[in-house]
């Protein structure tokens, strides 16, 4: 442990103290000096790779935090953020004892995970990287200052990346682009986001960066005069019409130009609107007045006007955006906003922070609250899944959906009504049974578009299913679905499994007590590698164990006896179906339509039954598809060449005459099919006249075999009609 003693005040600390005092007059100057000296002693004699004293880094981080108007705790954490990682005599406990638990919490959050625990052989460097970021995000939920310290840390590292090995620089730069710049954007800190992007672009993609930098540099030579001339014209135009303003002209950030090239599939020479102007005015009404004068002076580029004042971005950004064509045919972008809006755009949530006794007082902020909910959901996953979820949540929400009451909800592109339901409230998502988009009932997997008016239909008895994880796109929705399933799915699976098991027992005229007493149940549990009866029911409910197969295994002898009563072939135990190349998936043929090899089919994933295969024309399938379209999937016959046997029920209406039943059974035999069961009755009481109904179950090889049988039965004297399924 190091000991801080009296020492002369080093330079630059005065500059930071003055900056802090300018926005936070009640700041504790002695605490900041103490943190500075502690950092100076902890890093004494240590040099950075660029040859400068290591102290220059925490000093610069603290300076950036002062620019962001951070409170005393944040500035102190900036001074100390690297001392635990770089000086092994300093611990988090030391920090807590000297500077308080809040500072210790922030420093612990930005300290790499390898410093906390030994990196065992199961955790790769890549996995450790995921966990470092995940740890940071979790801490950020508790204290937003954590991410500000990390943003300042990463920004200064990128500013001083020159001496770093190329691969290390590239890795840090990509993190800056893919994680920290989006976080800065999500918090509305435009000036940090823009610098992180351009610096990250420079080191992550150096060849592309240099190509665009050189091209823009050439254009800049010709555009310098245009920028000044147009800036003057805008100032004069608005001044003559009584609007006080400040006009700024600039060339757009290189990374934004790069993204446009990728997005539109063009080359750098086809980028024309690379210049932009920002007009700052005192009041809101001046924004729209200025817009009107500009559109009356220059021609508007169609489709390029956006009103982010009436419909702010998710991070709180407000501005009017328009693009016009100058007198020389040069298009350029104009942003119009108030000075207050500009402060919000540059500093984000930091623009409205309040201080009491030198400390940050966090007020209710919808942007922070929403962001915390999103990243908290992301942090529940781990590894690559966590990073993927984080990317989704940080990606700008670029569609807006309207509730029935007119409220606007921002969602990511590709969102579905299920995402919308969970964005409104967790209970609405969990109880969602359907949705109307613009008044029309649609499947839950429907992709929403900006401006859609969505109404969610709920049922208190409804609940999420595992299939919803494929329908939901947002991390929040997926997290809530997984949470519900983790709490409730097993009990539901046990309930479904018990029902299926008892139903099969009734079919076999058996009961659970009998199986328990004769030891058959215990033997079956061992063979299936399940510890107890509830576990068996759960496996059946999940669709992993077929109750028929289980009972067949423990009642083998009795099954043989039952089979001897019906000699001949039996329907195949496993249908010859492949699902996404997988033929080992638990599958059943639907009893409602009894598909046979050769029929056009589709699958439906049913709870506790695995994949149930229906004929395309099945009315039950159509009904199920309307309720749960996400469960319907494509399946195919494996084409085993007639080696399977299918049980098909037929309903045959016949004229009541002697010998007709014998004629039907003989025809079935002549067609090479077997009869599994047969039942006949008169229909006279139903008012059908002198007719009867023969219900018969036959075994056939495939659709061709079935068609031959139906043709032969139709030609039989006395047969009035045949339907494939019993009515």
ZAMARGU-4260 file (C-alpha; in steps of 0.2 Angstrom, whole numbers, plus 5000, padded with zeros to 4 digits):
<rodrens>
0) 5000/5000/5000 | 5006/5017/4996 | 5005/5032/5007 | 5001/5050/5001 | 5012/5063/5009
5) 5012/5082/5007 | 5020/5087/4990 | 5021/5102/4979 | 5006/5104/4968 | 5010/5098/4951
10) 5006/5108/4935 | 4989/5105/4925 | 4980/5100/4941 | 4976/5119/4943 | 4968/5119/4925
15) 4957/5104/4930 | 4952/5112/4946 | 4947/5128/4938 | 4937/5119/4925 | 4927/5110/4938
20) 4924/5125/4949 | 4917/5134/4933 | 4902/5122/4933 | 4902/5115/4951 | 4907/5129/4963
25) 4904/5117/4979 | 4917/5105/4973 | 4929/5098/4986 | 4946/5104/4980 | 4955/5095/4993
30) 4948/5078/4988 | 4953/5081/4970 | 4971/5086/4975 | 4972/5071/4986 | 4967/5059/4972
35) 4979/5067/4960 | 4993/5065/4972 | 4989/5047/4975 | 4988/5043/4957 | 5005/5052/4954
40) 5014/5042/4967 | 5005/5025/4961 | 5012/5028/4944 | 5028/5036/4948 | 5042/5030/4937
45) 5030/5022/4925 | 5031/5027/4906 | 5018/5025/4893 | 5022/5017/4876 | 5023/5034/4868
50) 5037/5039/4880 | 5027/5051/4891 | 5025/5048/4910 | 5010/5037/4914 | 5003/5050/4924
55) 4998/5060/4909 | 4985/5047/4905 | 4974/5048/4921 | 4977/5067/4920 | 4970/5068/4903
60) 4955/5056/4908 | 4951/5068/4922 | 4952/5083/4910 | 4940/5075/4898 | 4928/5071/4913
65) 4929/5089/4918 | 4924/5094/4900 | 4909/5082/4903 | 4905/5092/4919 | 4907/5076/4930
70) 4905/5078/4949 | 4919/5075/4962 | 4917/5056/4963 | 4919/5055/4944 | 4934/5066/4943
75) 4942/5056/4958 | 4938/5040/4949 | 4946/5047/4933 | 4963/5050/4942 | 4963/5033/4950
80) 4955/5022/4937 | 4971/5013/4933 | 4980/5012/4950 | 4974/4995/4955 | 4977/4987/4938
85) 4995/4995/4936 | 5001/4995/4954 | 4999/4978/4963 | 5002/4986/4980 | 4985/4995/4979
90) 4968/4986/4981 | 4950/4991/4979 | 4949/4991/4998 | 4963/5004/4999 | 4953/5015/4987
95) 4937/5013/4997 | 4945/5017/5013 | 4953/5033/5007 | 4940/5039/4994 | 4924/5031/4999
100) 4913/5016/4992 | 4907/5026/4976 | 4924/5029/4970 | 4929/5011/4974 | 4914/5004/4964
105) 4919/5014/4949 | 4937/5009/4949 | 4933/4991/4952 | 4921/4992/4937 | 4934/4998/4925
110) 4948/4987/4931 | 4951/4972/4920 | 4944/4955/4925 | 4961/4947/4924 | 4967/4958/4939
115) 4952/4952/4949 | 4954/4933/4947 | 4967/4921/4939 | 4963/4918/4921 | 4960/4899/4921
120) 4962/4888/4906 | 4944/4888/4902 | 4943/4906/4899 | 4951/4912/4883 | 4957/4930/4880
125) 4941/4933/4870 | 4930/4927/4883 | 4939/4937/4896 | 4936/4952/4885 | 4917/4949/4884
130) 4917/4947/4903 | 4927/4964/4905 | 4914/4973/4895 | 4899/4964/4904 | 4906/4968/4921
135) 4907/4986/4915 | 4889/4986/4909 | 4882/4978/4925 | 4891/4991/4936 | 4885/5005/4924
140) 4867/5000/4929 | 4871/5005/4947 | 4881/5020/4943 | 4881/5029/4926 | 4897/5038/4930
145) 4906/5021/4927 | 4903/5022/4908 | 4909/5041/4908 | 4925/5036/4916 | 4927/5022/4903
150) 4923/5033/4888 | 4936/5046/4894 | 4949/5032/4896 | 4946/5024/4879 | 4945/5041/4871
155) 4962/5046/4877 | 4969/5029/4873 | 4964/5032/4855 | 4971/5049/4855 | 4988/5042/4859
160) 4988/5026/4849 | 5003/5030/4838 | 5016/5019/4847 | 5005/5004/4850 | 5007/4987/4840
165) 4995/4987/4825 | 4985/4972/4830 | 4982/4979/4848 | 4978/4996/4841 | 4965/4988/4829
170) 4957/4978/4843 | 4955/4993/4854 | 4949/5004/4840 | 4936/4991/4835 | 4929/4991/4852
175) 4929/5010/4852 | 4918/5009/4836 | 4907/4994/4840 | 4904/4997/4859 | 4909/5014/4866
180) 4905/5025/4852 | 4887/5018/4851 | 4886/5020/4870 | 4891/5038/4869 | 4878/5040/4855
185) 4865/5032/4866 | 4868/5044/4880 | 4868/5058/4868 | 4886/5064/4870 | 4889/5069/4852
190) 4906/5076/4853 | 4913/5060/4862 | 4904/5049/4849 | 4911/5058/4834 | 4929/5058/4840
195) 4928/5040/4845 | 4922/5035/4828 | 4935/5045/4818 | 4949/5039/4829 | 4942/5021/4829
200) 4940/5021/4810 | 4958/5027/4808 | 4966/5012/4818 | 4953/4999/4814 | 4953/5001/4795
205) 4968/5011/4791 | 4968/5009/4772 | 4950/5014/4771 | 4953/5029/4782 | 4968/5035/4772
210) 4959/5033/4756 | 4944/5044/4762 | 4955/5056/4772 | 4965/5060/4756 | 4950/5062/4745
215) 4941/5073/4757 | 4957/5083/4759 | 4958/5087/4741 | 4939/5092/4741 | 4943/5103/4756
220) 4954/5114/4746 | 4940/5118/4734 | 4927/5118/4747 | 4935/5131/4759 | 4929/5146/4750
225) 4911/5138/4748 | 4910/5135/4767 | 4914/5153/4771 | 4903/5160/4757 | 4888/5149/4761
230) 4890/5153/4780 | 4890/5171/4776 | 4875/5169/4765 | 4865/5160/4779 | 4870/5173/4792
235) 4864/5187/4781 | 4848/5178/4776 | 4842/5175/4793 | 4849/5192/4800 | 4839/5201/4787
240) 4823/5192/4793 | 4826/5196/4812 | 4833/5180/4817 | 4849/5181/4828 | 4860/5165/4825
245) 4877/5157/4825 | 4881/5148/4809 | 4895/5134/4809 | 4901/5126/4793 | 4911/5110/4793
250) 4916/5095/4783 | 4907/5079/4789 | 4916/5067/4800 | 4926/5054/4790 | 4917/5039/4798
255) 4900/5045/4794 | 4906/5047/4775 | 4913/5030/4776 | 4896/5023/4782 | 4887/5032/4769
260) 4898/5024/4755 | 4895/5006/4762 | 4877/5009/4765 | 4874/5016/4747 | 4887/5006/4738
265) 4895/5021/4730 | 4913/5027/4729 | 4921/5042/4737 | 4919/5052/4721 | 4901/5050/4721
270) 4899/5058/4739 | 4893/5076/4735 | 4885/5081/4752 | 4900/5080/4762 | 4898/5098/4769
275) 4886/5102/4783 | 4881/5118/4792 | 4874/5120/4809 | 4863/5135/4813 | 4860/5139/4832
280) 4846/5150/4837 | 4839/5157/4853 | 4821/5150/4853 | 4811/5135/4847 | 4801/5146/4835
285) 4816/5153/4827 | 4821/5135/4821 | 4805/5133/4810 | 4806/5151/4804 | 4824/5149/4799
290) 4819/5133/4790 | 4806/5142/4780 | 4818/5156/4774 | 4831/5143/4769 | 4819/5133/4759
295) 4813/5149/4750 | 4831/5153/4746 | 4837/5135/4740 | 4829/5120/4732 | 4826/5106/4745
300) 4833/5089/4741 | 4818/5077/4741 | 4816/5065/4755 | 4830/5073/4766 | 4820/5083/4778
305) 4818/5076/4796 | 4810/5084/4811 | 4819/5078/4826 | 4811/5092/4837 | 4794/5086/4836
310) 4800/5068/4836 | 4816/5067/4846 | 4829/5053/4844 | 4829/5040/4857 | 4844/5048/4866
315) 4835/5065/4867 | 4843/5073/4852 | 4833/5087/4845 | 4836/5096/4828 | 4829/5100/4811
320) 4839/5092/4797 | 4837/5097/4779 | 4847/5096/4763 | 4847/5109/4749 | 4856/5112/4733
325) 4867/5127/4732 | 4868/5139/4717 | 4883/5129/4709 | 4873/5113/4711 | 4882/5108/4726
330) 4871/5099/4739 | 4874/5102/4757 | 4866/5098/4774 | 4859/5110/4787 | 4855/5107/4805
335) 4845/5120/4814 | 4843/5119/4833 | 4842/5131/4848 | 4858/5134/4859 | 4850/5123/4873
340) 4847/5109/4860 | 4865/5110/4854 | 4871/5108/4872 | 4861/5093/4874 | 4867/5086/4857
345) 4885/5088/4862 | 4885/5083/4881 | 4870/5072/4882 | 4864/5068/4899 | 4878/5078/4906
350) 4870/5094/4900 | 4857/5093/4914 | 4867/5087/4928 | 4864/5095/4945 | 4876/5096/4959
355) 4875/5097/4978 | 4890/5099/4989 | 4901/5094/4975 | 4892/5078/4971 | 4881/5073/4956
360) 4862/5072/4960 | 4854/5061/4948 | 4837/5066/4943 | 4823/5056/4934 | 4828/5055/4916
365) 4818/5044/4904 | 4833/5042/4893 | 4844/5035/4907 | 4830/5024/4914 | 4826/5016/4897
370) 4845/5014/4893 | 4848/5006/4910 | 4833/4993/4907 | 4840/4989/4890 | 4858/4986/4896
375) 4852/4977/4911 | 4843/4964/4900 | 4859/4962/4889 | 4870/4959/4904 | 4859/4943/4909
380) 4867/4934/4894 | 4886/4930/4893 | 4900/4928/4881 | 4897/4931/4862 | 4878/4931/4865
385) 4880/4946/4877 | 4890/4956/4865 | 4877/4952/4851 | 4863/4958/4862 | 4872/4973/4867
390) 4875/4978/4849 | 4857/4976/4846 | 4852/4987/4861 | 4865/5000/4856 | 4860/5001/4838
395) 4850/5016/4834 | 4831/5014/4836 | 4826/5020/4818 | 4807/5015/4817 | 4793/5023/4827
400) 4777/5014/4831 | 4761/5022/4837 | 4751/5015/4852 | 4731/5016/4851 | 4732/5031/4863
405) 4744/5040/4851 | 4760/5037/4861 | 4776/5035/4850 | 4787/5020/4854 | 4804/5019/4846
410) 4810/5001/4841 | 4825/4994/4831 | 4822/4990/4813 | 4816/4972/4811 | 4805/4973/4827
415) 4789/4963/4828 | 4773/4966/4837 | 4780/4955/4851 | 4794/4967/4854 | 4782/4981/4854
420) 4771/4972/4867 | 4787/4970/4879 | 4792/4988/4876 | 4775/4994/4883 | 4776/4982/4898
425) 4782/4965/4903 | 4765/4959/4908 | 4758/4964/4891 | 4771/4955/4882 | 4769/4939/4893
430) 4750/4939/4890 | 4751/4943/4872 | 4740/4932/4861 | 4739/4943/4845 | 4741/4960/4837
435) 4733/4972/4825 | 4744/4983/4814 | 4734/4997/4806 | 4718/4989/4811 | 4722/4972/4803
440) 4726/4956/4812 | 4743/4950/4809 | 4755/4936/4814 | 4766/4940/4829 | 4782/4938/4818
445) 4776/4952/4806 | 4790/4965/4804 | 4784/4982/4809 | 4787/4998/4799 | 4789/5016/4804
450) 4772/5024/4807 | 4762/5008/4810 | 4749/5009/4823 | 4749/4993/4834 | 4737/4986/4846
455) 4741/4971/4856 | 4728/4959/4861 | 4731/4950/4878 | 4723/4936/4888 | 4727/4934/4907
460) 4728/4915/4904 | 4741/4916/4890 | 4760/4915/4893 | 4776/4915/4883 | 4782/4899/4874
465) 4800/4895/4869 | 4795/4898/4850 | 4794/4916/4855 | 4812/4917/4856 | 4813/4916/4837
470) 4800/4929/4835 | 4807/4942/4846 | 4821/4953/4840 | 4825/4965/4855 | 4836/4959/4869
475) 4823/4966/4881 | 4809/4955/4874 | 4820/4939/4873 | 4826/4942/4891 | 4809/4944/4898
480) 4803/4928/4888 | 4818/4918/4895 | 4815/4924/4912 | 4797/4918/4912 | 4802/4902/4905
485) 4815/4899/4918 | 4802/4902/4932 | 4787/4893/4924 | 4792/4881/4910 | 4797/4866/4921
490) 4780/4866/4931 | 4770/4867/4914 | 4781/4853/4906 | 4777/4842/4921 | 4758/4846/4920
495) 4758/4842/4901 | 4769/4827/4903 | 4758/4820/4917 | 4742/4822/4906 | 4750/4814/4891
500) 4756/4799/4902 | 4740/4796/4910 | 4731/4797/4894 | 4742/4783/4887 | 4739/4773/4902
505) 4721/4774/4900 | 4723/4768/4882 | 4732/4753/4888 | 4720/4750/4902 | 4734/4752/4915
510) 4736/4763/4930 | 4751/4771/4939 | 4749/4762/4955 | 4750/4745/4946 | 4766/4750/4937
515) 4774/4756/4954 | 4769/4740/4963 | 4776/4728/4950 | 4792/4737/4949 | 4790/4741/4930
520) 4790/4760/4933 | 4806/4760/4943 | 4814/4750/4929 | 4808/4761/4916 | 4815/4777/4925
525) 4832/4769/4926 | 4832/4764/4907 | 4827/4782/4903 | 4840/4790/4914 | 4828/4800/4924
530) 4828/4801/4943 | 4810/4802/4948 | 4792/4803/4941 | 4791/4822/4940 | 4807/4822/4930
535) 4799/4809/4918 | 4784/4820/4916 | 4795/4835/4913 | 4804/4826/4899 | 4788/4820/4891
540) 4781/4838/4893 | 4797/4845/4884 | 4794/4833/4870 | 4810/4823/4874 | 4802/4807/4879
545) 4787/4799/4870 | 4775/4791/4883 | 4771/4777/4871 | 4789/4773/4868 | 4792/4773/4887
550) 4777/4762/4891 | 4781/4750/4876 | 4798/4748/4884 | 4792/4743/4901 | 4776/4733/4895
555) 4785/4724/4880 | 4777/4707/4884 | 4760/4714/4885 | 4762/4724/4869 | 4767/4708/4860
560) 4751/4699/4867 | 4740/4714/4861 | 4749/4713/4844 | 4745/4695/4842 | 4727/4699/4842
565) 4730/4709/4826 | 4742/4699/4816 | 4751/4707/4801 | 4760/4724/4799 | 4759/4738/4811
570) 4760/4757/4808 | 4779/4763/4808 | 4784/4770/4825 | 4794/4784/4818 | 4788/4794/4802
575) 4800/4796/4788 | 4801/4815/4790 | 4816/4826/4790 | 4815/4843/4798 | 4829/4855/4793
580) 4840/4840/4789 | 4836/4832/4806 | 4827/4816/4806 | 4830/4813/4825 | 4818/4826/4831
585) 4803/4819/4841 | 4789/4819/4827 | 4771/4813/4826 | 4759/4811/4812 | 4743/4822/4815
590) 4728/4811/4819 | 4716/4824/4812 | 4722/4822/4794 | 4733/4807/4795 | 4746/4811/4781
595) 4754/4797/4771 | 4770/4798/4762 | 4768/4807/4746 | 4756/4820/4753 | 4760/4838/4754
600) 4764/4842/4772 | 4770/4855/4785 | 4775/4853/4803 | 4768/4862/4818 | 4779/4862/4834
605) 4767/4857/4848 | 4770/4858/4867 | 4774/4841/4874 | 4772/4832/4857 | 4787/4838/4847
610) 4784/4841/4829 | 4767/4836/4823 | 4765/4834/4804 | 4749/4839/4795 | 4743/4838/4777
615) 4744/4855/4769 | 4725/4855/4767 | 4722/4851/4785 | 4709/4863/4792 | 4716/4861/4810
620) 4733/4866/4803 | 4726/4882/4795 | 4718/4887/4812 | 4734/4884/4822 | 4744/4894/4809
625) 4733/4909/4812 | 4735/4908/4831 | 4754/4903/4831 | 4761/4906/4814 | 4779/4906/4821
630) 4777/4887/4826 | 4773/4881/4808 | 4788/4875/4799 | 4793/4866/4782 | 4796/4847/4783
635) 4800/4834/4770 | 4797/4816/4767 | 4814/4806/4767 | 4808/4795/4753 | 4812/4778/4760
640) 4804/4770/4745 | 4788/4762/4753 | 4797/4754/4768 | 4785/4763/4780 | 4767/4758/4785
645) 4754/4771/4788 | 4738/4769/4797 | 4723/4778/4788 | 4705/4779/4794 | 4692/4779/4781
650) 4673/4782/4782 | 4663/4773/4769 | 4645/4776/4766 | 4636/4761/4758 | 4619/4755/4753
655) 4612/4743/4766 | 4612/4727/4757 | 4619/4709/4761 | 4637/4706/4758 | 4643/4724/4756
660) 4654/4723/4772 | 4662/4707/4766 | 4665/4715/4749 | 4674/4730/4757 | 4686/4719/4768
665) 4689/4708/4753 | 4694/4723/4742 | 4706/4730/4755 | 4714/4713/4756 | 4715/4712/4737
670) 4723/4729/4737 | 4737/4723/4748 | 4732/4733/4763 | 4729/4727/4781 | 4714/4731/4792
675) 4718/4736/4809 | 4700/4739/4815 | 4682/4739/4807 | 4665/4745/4813 | 4648/4746/4804
680) 4632/4754/4808 | 4615/4759/4800 | 4612/4777/4796 | 4593/4776/4795 | 4590/4784/4812
685) 4600/4799/4806 | 4587/4801/4792 | 4599/4796/4778 | 4588/4782/4771 | 4594/4764/4769
690) 4612/4767/4771 | 4626/4762/4782 | 4643/4768/4788 | 4658/4758/4788 | 4673/4765/4798
695) 4689/4756/4794 | 4707/4758/4798 | 4719/4752/4785 | 4738/4750/4784 | 4745/4757/4767
700) 4763/4760/4761 | 4761/4777/4753 | 4750/4789/4744 | 4750/4779/4728 | 4745/4763/4737
705) 4731/4773/4746 | 4725/4780/4729 | 4724/4762/4722 | 4714/4756/4737 | 4702/4771/4736
710) 4699/4768/4717 | 4695/4750/4720 | 4683/4753/4734 | 4674/4767/4724 | 4671/4754/4710
715) 4664/4742/4722 | 4645/4739/4720 | 4635/4746/4735 | 4648/4760/4740 | 4640/4777/4739
720) 4655/4788/4745 | 4672/4787/4754 | 4680/4800/4764 | 4698/4798/4770 | 4695/4804/4788
725) 4681/4800/4799 | 4669/4814/4801
</rodrens>
